[in-house]
Structure formats: structure tokens, C-alpha cells
Amino acid sequence: MRSVLSAISRNVSAAQERLVLLREELPRLAYVGGHGWQNLGDDALFEAAQQVLGGVRLVSFRYPRREERLSRVGLSGRGYFQELILGGGTFINPYGLSNVRAALQLGLPAWTLGTGVGSAGFGMCRRPDLTEWRALLRDFRAVGVRGPYSKAALEELGVSGVEEIGDLALVFARAAPSLVVHPRRFAVNITLPPPEEREGYPYERLEGLEHALRHLLAQEWTPVFVAMHSNDYQPMRRLMAAVGRAGDVLHTPSHSSEYMTLVGPCTLTLAVRLHAAVLSCCAGTPVLSLGYREKCLDFMASLGLEAWHVDLCTPEGDILERALALSEQADGLRATVLARAQEKQRGIRDYVSRLLGA
């Protein structure tokens, strides 16, 4: 009974919130994404969508049954929304199916906005079944995806007209990089798969990262430890203790701008989380991506930076060697990294302008 009452209460709250929005004169777009669960990367994507889609009201579209109920009273579907935006991060996989299917059944025109294709991360196999997306995406007005691997996956599926526009968070690319501070700083983010994860990696795969940190510390560089999600806290504390920095601050930024302020003055970032890498590039800070799913390589390749990616789920790739190489080349890469992020930023804006103006 308690769960039923709780569900009724949530439905009533959702209806009340949408009734309030009827008083606005802004167009309303439904948004499917992973925001709202205190993951800085997914929240940054929703923030980026709001920024690039300025002049509209974005409303979360999350629970198909609730949306069907709300549509009966004019608070969902074509009676309430103009269109559906499939954002992300990586939502062209089993996670996104039910919401997109429901939106199309309610008659909403749909398009994707820098969405990733494939595994969203831990808890989903590295190669999820995408078959059902073939028919769904044929009804989309446009399909703009994160990177070349996402584009290739959909083309292999038989989806035509796919555009590689870049990760949506590249909307935050700055006009100019921050000045590198001295003594030098470097940002670090890691996370680990849960114990039950079958396609993860052990902490020992990060031993090369430990060695790299000790090398930089011996050169009197200052580490900036950053967690993107609460699941990062324990792995980060373990790493910090392993390199003799257990007493350092573990930064937990709550907004993309706060993260970029932290990493902007750093010479480089060493990152496991995808959006620790994306937002570093937005700040003009070169990054070594320690990828745990293909989405990380997808992003790095979208900026032509795949040389600075190491796959954690395979034994190949020396983290120490790549980290030290980046520390030597980072100064010369800053302008290139930011210029490529800015190019994607312009492309995303052009894509949005074209679709909103159609």
C-alpha cells in the first residue's frame, strides 16, 4: 500500500509541475537522458542541452507509463510537447528503448543530440544488442551522435543519415584556455567496476597510473583529485593513499563550470570517467583517457585524440608510458585540444539551429 501511495504522490507531483509550465510561453521539449542521479557527467549533458537549446523549456521524459497517463490529460505527448530530444550520454542501447518507444507512440517528432551508441558503462555488456533501434531511428528527424564509433555502429545496423556531431558537453568549450599554473598541477579521476561486474578491470590495472603519479609528485607537481560520482570516492581514496596523499582534498564538483575551474589551470588530466575527459578538453586541458568502455575511445577519436586513450579492459597499453609522454607534450597540445573542442561546439550549435529552424 505504501508503494502504491508513493507512486500516486509522484504522479500527482509530476502533473502539478507540468501544469505550472503551461503558464509559460516557451516551447516545451521532452528530454531523455541520465541526469538527476548526482552523476556530474550526465547532469552536465542536461545543462548543455538547456544552454544550446536556449529559448525552450526542457522537461525530463523518463517513465513511459507515467507519460501515457499524463498524455490522457494533455500533459504529455503531442498535446504538451513539440518534440523529443534523445540526449545522453550513451543512450542508444537497451536503457533508452522504452522511453523512446513510448515517445514515438505518443506521436512526438524526435532527434538525437550527441548521443552515444553502445554500452553505457558498468552493468551493461560491452556489446549490447542494438537491433530494436534500427526501426526506431528510421522515424527520427535527425540522428546526431557522439563520435565515429557510434556512427559506424548505427551504419552497420542499417541506419542512414547518421551525423557525427560530438559529445553534447562540448557545448561548454571555452573561448580561451586558462593559464597553466606553476608549480604545475595535474588532475586525476578514477572509478572502479562493482565486484559483480563481469567486463570490468581490477584495481591492479591502474598500477601504471600509480607509478605516473609518483613520478609527477617527485617533480613537485601538485595533484588535483576529483570525483565525478559517489562511486568514485572509495577508489579515489585508495589511489590517494597508495601515492602518499591520503590527506589531500578530494574535490567533488557539482557543476561543469566548477570542474572546469579545477582542471583549467592543470597541465593535464588523467581520467577514467568519460566526462572528466570531455570537460577537460572543454577547458583546453589535454587528457589521457583511461577508457572502461568504447564510449571513451569514441569521444577521443571524435577529436582526433585516440593516441591519448588507453583501454583498461585489455592488457595492452602502458599507462605510465602514455602519462609521461603526455606530461612532456601537453603544453604543445593545449591549443589543438581546445580548437577541436570549439569546432565541435560550433557544429552542435549549427545542428541545433537547423533542426529548431526547420
N, C-alpha and C positions, 0 to 999 in steps of 0.2 A: 504493500500500500504506500509506503514511504517513497519508493522509487517512482511509482505512478504519479504521486502528488508532485514530486520533484520535476518530473518530465512536463507535467501540466504547467508548473510555475515557469519553467524555461521557455515553453512555447508562448505563454502569455507575455513574458518579458520581451521576447523577440518581436511579437506583434506590436507591443507598445512602442518599442524603438523604431520600428518601421513606420508606424503611424506618425510619429514625430517628424520623420524625414519627409512626409508628404507636404509639410508646410514649406519646405524649401523649394526653390525654383530650379535647382540643379538637376541635370540628367542623372539617373541612378544606374550604375553598372554593377552587376554581380561579380564577385571576385572569388576564385578558388585558389587557395594556397595553404601553406603550412604555418601561417602566422598565428600568434596568440598563445603559444605554448612556451614562452620565455626562451626561445632559441633566437639568438641575435641575428643569425643569417636569414631565417625565414621572416622575422619581423622587419628586417632591413628591406627585404623584397617588397613587402606590402607598402612600406614607407616610400620606396622608389616608385611603385606603381601610382601612388597618390600624387607624387611630385610630377611625374611625366604625363599623367592624365589630368593635369590641373583643370579646374572648372567643371569637374564631375564629382559625384558622391559615390565612393566605392563602398559596397556593402558585402560582408562575408556571406558566401553561399556554401553551406557546409553539410547540412543534414537533409538528404533527399526527402524523407517522409515529412519533416517539418516544412520544407519548401512546398511540397504538394499541398499540405493543409493550408499554408499561408496563401497559396495561389487561389484557393477557393474563395477567399475574402478580399482578393485584389492586392495582396501584399507580397506576391512573388510572381514569377512568370512574366509574360508579356504585358500583363496589366500593371506591373510595377517597375520592371527593369527594361532598359533599352537593349542591353547586350550582356553577354557573359565574357569575362576575361579569365582565361586559364593562365595563372601566373606561375608561382612555384615556391621554391626551387624546382626539384625534379619530380614532376607530377604526371608525366606521360608514362604510366606504369599502373599496376593494379590499384594503387592508392587513389588515383584520380578518376577511375572509371565511373563509380556510382554517381558522383556529383555531376560530372559532365553528361552522363546519360540522362539524368534527371532534368538538367537544364535544357537539353535539346528536346526532350519530350514535352517540356513546358513551352516550347516554341521560341527559345532565346537564340538569336544570332550569336555566334561565338568566334573568338580568335585567341590565339596563344600569344604570350608576351615574354619572350626569352626563356621559355620553359625548357627544362632538361628532360631527356629521354633515357629511360633505363632505370637502374637501381637507385632508389632514394638514399640508401645507406644501410647501416646495420639493421637486421631484422628482415631484410629483403635480399633475395639471392642476387648475385652479380648479373645474371642474365634473365630478368623476369619475362614472362610471356606478354608480348605486346599485340597479339593477334587481333583482339577486340578493338584496338584503336584504329585499325585500317578503315572500317566503316564509319566510325565516329568522326574522324578527322576530314573525311570527304565532305562533311556538311559544314566545316568551319570556313569562315570568310577568309582567313589567312592563318598560316602556321609559321610563326617566327620562333626559332629555338636558340638554345644557348651556344652551341658550338658545332664543329664539323662531325664529331662522333654522333651527336644527336641527329643531325641532318642525315647522315649516312644510314642510321638505324631506321628512320622513317622511310627513306627512299628504298631501302631493302624490303621494307614492309609493303611497298607499292603506293605510298602516299606521294602525290605530286605537288609541285609548287612550294616546297619547303624552303624557307629563308633562314639563313644563319645570321641572326641579329646581335647575339651576345647575351651574356647574363644580365638580367634586369637591373641588378645592383650597380652596373656600370654607369647608370644614370648619375651616380654620385661622383663621377670623376671630377677632380678639382681642376681649376683653371691653371694652377701652377703648383709644383711640388714644394713641400716645406724644406727649409734649410736643414741639412744634416748637422746634428749637434756633435760637439766634441767635449769630453771623450765620447767615442762612438757608442751607440746603443743598437741593440738588435731585439726584435720582438719574437716571442715564442708562443705557439699554441699547439697543444696535442689533445687527443682524446683516445680512448681505447674501446674496443668492442666489448659488449657484455659477455659474461662467461659462457652463455649458451650459444653465442654466435658461431656458426659453422664456417663462415667465409670471412674471417677476420685475420688478425695477426697478433702475435704475442708481444708483450712489452719489450722483450729482448730484441725485437726487430728495430727498436729505437736506440740501441746501444751506440750506433754511429752518430746519432743526434747528441747523445750524452758527451761523446768524445769531442764533437764540434763545439758544444757549449763550453767545455773545459778549455779548449784551445782559445776561444774568443775571450773568455774570462781571464786567461793568463796574459792576454794582450791588453787587459784593463778595459775591455768593452763592458758596458752595463746592460744586463738583460731586462727586458720588459715582458713579464709573464702575463698572458691574457687567456681568460676562459670565455668561451662563447656560449656555454650552456652549463647547467649544474652538473651534467655528466662529465664535464671536463675537470671538475675540481680535484677529485682523487688522483687521476693520472698526472695532472699538473703538479700537485703536491709531491707525488712520488718522484717526478723528474727534478723538481726543485731541490729536494733532499739529496738526490743522487749526485748533484753537482755542487753541493755545499751551500745552497742558497735557500734553505728551508725558511729562513726568517724574512725573506723578501715579500713584498706586496704581490698578491695575486689579483690583478685587475679584472673586474667583471663589468665591462661597459654595458649600458642598457640601450644605447642608440648607436647608429652607424657613425654619426659625427664624433661621438666620444671615442669610439675605436680608432677612427682615422686620426684624431688628435694625438692619440697614444703612439701610433705607428708612423705617422708622417715624418717626424724627425729621426727615425731609426734608419740605419744604413740598409738593413734588410729584415725580412720576416722569414721565419721557419714555421710552417703551418701545416697541420693536419686538416682542420676544418676547412671546407671549401670556401666559405665566405670570409674566413680570416685571410685567405689568399686574394679573393676578389676585392675586398675593401682595401687591402694593402696596395693593390695595383691602382685603385681609385685615388689613393693618396700619393702615388708615384714612387712607392717603396718596392723595390724588387723583392721577389718572394721565391723561396724554394718550397714547392708544393709536395707534401708527403701524402700522396693520394691513397685513399682507402676504398674508393670506388671509381669507376671510369668517368664519373661526372667531374672529378678533379682534373683529369687529363683533358677532358672535353673543354673545360674552361681555359686551361693553359694553352691548348692548341688554338683556341679561338683568337688569342693574342699573339700567336707565333712564338710562344714561350715554352713549348713542350720540352726543350732541353733542360728546363729547370723544374722537372717533375720526376719524382721517384715513387714507384708503386710499392706500397707497404705490404701488399698481399703476395708478392713474389720475392724470391731471394735475390733477384738481380737489382742492381742499383746501389751504389755505395753512398750512403747519406753523408758520411764525413767528407768524402772527396768532393761531392757536389756542393755541400755547405761552404767548405773552404774556398772552392772556386768562385762561388757567388760573392763571398766576402771580399775577394780581390777584384771582382768585375762590377760590383754593384754600383759604384759611383758613375761608371760609364753607361749603365743601363737605365738610370732614373728617367732621363728624358724620353727614351724609347718606350718604356713601360707606360708612362703617363700619356704619351702621344697616342699609343694604340688604344688605351682605355678611352681617351677622348674621342677617337674615331668611332668606336662602338657606341659611345654616348650619343653622338650625332646621328648614327644610323638608327638607334632605337627611337630617338625623337622623330626622325623622318617617317619611320614605320608607323608610329602612333598618329602623327599628323595626317598621314594618308588614309588611315582607317577611320579616324574620327571625322575626317572631312568628306568621306565618301557618301 
